[in-house]
Every structure is written in structure tokens, then in C-alpha cells.
Amino acid sequence: MEQDPNFYIIIGAFAVLSIGIVSALGLRGWRDWLALKHAELDIARRSSLAPAPSATSRIEVADLKERVKKLEAIAAGIDI
């Protein structure tokens, strides 16, 4: 039972095209996954480099906020 030679050419071309599409999608997924992992590593690296705020600095910030409120009240003409 012989087939037309064009049949084998079409089936071969379809197989090559299918393999190419699957490979391209797999490569794109791999690159996106690598980009995600690089982003996660960058975030982890940045968070480890940033120093944790100390209690003293938080108190100083609160003190500065209180002073700003007092100055705004003075500027608005409200007696404290």
C-alpha cells in the first residue's frame, strides 16, 4: 500500500513545525522562569543589605514628627 510522496512531505513538515513550536514555548518558559529566579535573588540581596531600623532611630523619627506638628500649629496661629 503506497502513499503519495506529498503525504510524507506534509507529515514530515508538520512534525518539524510541531517540534519547533513546542521547543520555542519551552525555551520561553525556561527564560521566564530564570528571570523570575533572578528577580527573587535581587530582592533577597537588597533586603539583606538594608540595615534594620534601630529603636533609637524610630524614636527620633517620632520626635521629629511631633516637632513638625508643633511648628505647624504655631504657623497656623494655634497656641499649644
N, C-alpha and C positions, 0 to 999 in steps of 0.2 A: 504494500500500500504506500504509494509515493505521494508526497505532498508537493505543492508548488514551491519552488525555491524562494519566492517572495514571502511565503509564510514564515520560513525560518529567519529571514532577514528582519521581518517585522517583530517576531517574538524576541530575537536577539537584541534589537534596538530597544524594545520595551523593557527588557531585563536590565540592560545597561542604564537606561534612563531611571528606572526604579531604584537601582543600587545607588546611582548618583544622588538622587533626591534624598534617600534615607541617610546617606553619608553626609550630605550637606546639613541636614537637620540635626544629625548627631553632633557634628562639629560645632554648629552654632550653639547647641545646648551646652556642650563642654566649655566653650569660651564664656558663655554667660555664667556658668557655674564658677569658673575660675575668677571672673570679675567679682562675683558675689563674695567669694572667699577672700579676695584681696581687700575688698571694702570692709569686711569684718575684721581683718587683721589691722587695717589702718585705724579703725575705731578703737580697737583694743589697745593699740600702741599709743594713740592720743590720750586715752583715758588713764593709762599707766604713767604718762609723762606729766600730766597735770597734777600739781600738788593739791592735797586735800586742804580745804579751808580750816584754819585753826579756830578755836573758840574765841581767842583774843581778837582775831580779825572780824568775826561775826559781831562781837560786842562793839568794836569800833564802828562798824557799819551802822549798827543800830543807834549808836551815839550820834553819828553824823546825820542820820535821818531825823532824829529828834531835834538837832540843832537847826536843820533846814526848816522844819515845821515851825520852830520858834521864830526864825528870821522871816518866814512868810507871814506869820501872824503880825509881827512888828511892821512889816511892809504894808500890810492891809489896814493897819491902824488899830488893831485889837490889842488891848492890854492883857498881859499874861499874869 
